[in-house]
Amino acid sequence: AISIVTALEIGQRKSQQEVPEKVKITSSKDIYQLLQPVMSELVAEEFWVVFLNQANKVILKTCLSKGGISQAVVDLRLIFRQALELYSTAIIIAHNHPAGNLSPSQEDLRITKDIKEAGKMLRIELLDHLIISQQSYYSFADENLL
């Protein structure tokens, strides 16, 4: 019984991470539509990364970390290790605000800046950072904060 439950859980997690066809990202709305089904109803904060190829098509979307009600830990080394392994040329980061407030915190602004700077050295561009709630989203790129 434990083996069956484990196999079902692994299958569910894998299906949430895989992108069946390579979706091309052209706007923040595309990112929101990609991530909203898995992120909008979460009760704890999660930090996700979308890895893109040179044509801005999704290679992989994955949850990098899960946190508490108000924070998730972000390790830049884990983001860029996976980006390099996937030969990704661009990334998009996203996290949810379970309380529904879409305003970025000082920590959100800081981590965005850190990821953008680290990506410059590796020539992996940070295209956007989305904050997702149940009903809407906030795009750092749309607000000229990148």
N, C-alpha and C positions, 0 to 999 in steps of 0.2 A: 504494500500500500504506500509506503514511504517513497519507493522508487517511482511509482506512478505519479504521485503528487509532485515530486521533484522534476520529473520529465515534463509535466504540464506547466509548471512554473517556468522552467527554462524555455519552453516553446513560446509561452506568452511574452516573456521578456524579449526574446529574439524577434518576435513579430512586431513588437513596438519599436524596435531599433532599426529594422530593415526598411529600406525604401524600395518598393517593388519595381518602379521604373525611375530612371534618373530624371528627377524633377529639376527644371531650370528655375533659378531664383532671379527675378527681375525687380522685385520691390519688397518692402517690409510686409506688405499684405500677403505675399507668397510665403514668407517665413511664418507668419502668424497662422496661415491656413495649414501649414505643415505641422506645426508644433501644438496648436490649440487643442486638438483632440486628446493629446496625452498630458498636457500641462494645465489646462484651465480649471480642473476640478480637484487639484491636489490640495491637501490640507497642510502639508509642510513644504518648505521652500526646496526647490531642486534647481540645479544649474546644468544646462544642456549645451552641447556644442554641435553645430552642423558643419561638416567638412565638405568643401566644394572643390571641383576640378577647375581647370583653366577656363572652361566654358560656363562657369557658375552653375554646374549641375551637381546635385547632391550625391556625394559618395556615401556618406554615413551620417546619421543623427544618433546621438548617444547622450545618456545622462552621465555627467561627469561626477556629480556629487549630490547627496541628499542631506538636508540639514534639518533645522528645527522650524519653528513657526516663523521666525524672522531672519534666518541667516543660513546660508550654505557655504561650506569652505570651497575655495577655488585655488587649485595648484597649477600655476602656469606650465610647469614642467610636464605635467600629464597631458595638458592640451596640445603642446607642441611636439611631444614625443609621438602622440597618435597622428597628428597632422603630417609629420615627416614619414611615418610608416605608411600612410595612405597616399603619399605624394600629393597632398592637398596644397593648392596654391592660395586658398582663401578660406576663412572661417567666419561663422556667425555664431555669436553666443546669445543665450537667452536664459532667463530665470523667471520664476513666477513670484508674485506677491499674493499669498493666500488671503490676506485681509482685503484685497481689492484696490489698494492705493497704488496708482501707477507712477507716482513721482519717484525719480531716482534718488537714492540716499547718497551721502558722501562716499560711502564704501562702494556703491555701484559705480560712481564716477571714477574713483581711484582704480578699481580693478579693470575698468574699461581702458583707462589710460595705460596701465601696466601691460595689458595684453596687446594693445596696439603697438606699444614701443618694442616689446619682445618680438612681435611678428615682423616688424621692420627689419630687424637684424637677420631673420631667417627668410625674408621675402615671402612671408605668408601674411596676406592682407586681412585685417579685421574689417569686414564689410558692414556689420551692424551688431547692435546689442539690443535685444528686445526684453521688455518687462511685460509679462503676460498675466492677465487676470481672467476671471470667468467671462467677462463680457467684451473686453477690449485689450489693447496693447499700447505700449509706448516704445517708439523707435528712436534710438540715439542718432541714427543716420538722418532720419526725417527732421530731427530737431537740431541738426548741425552740431552735434556734440562729439563727433569722431574726428 
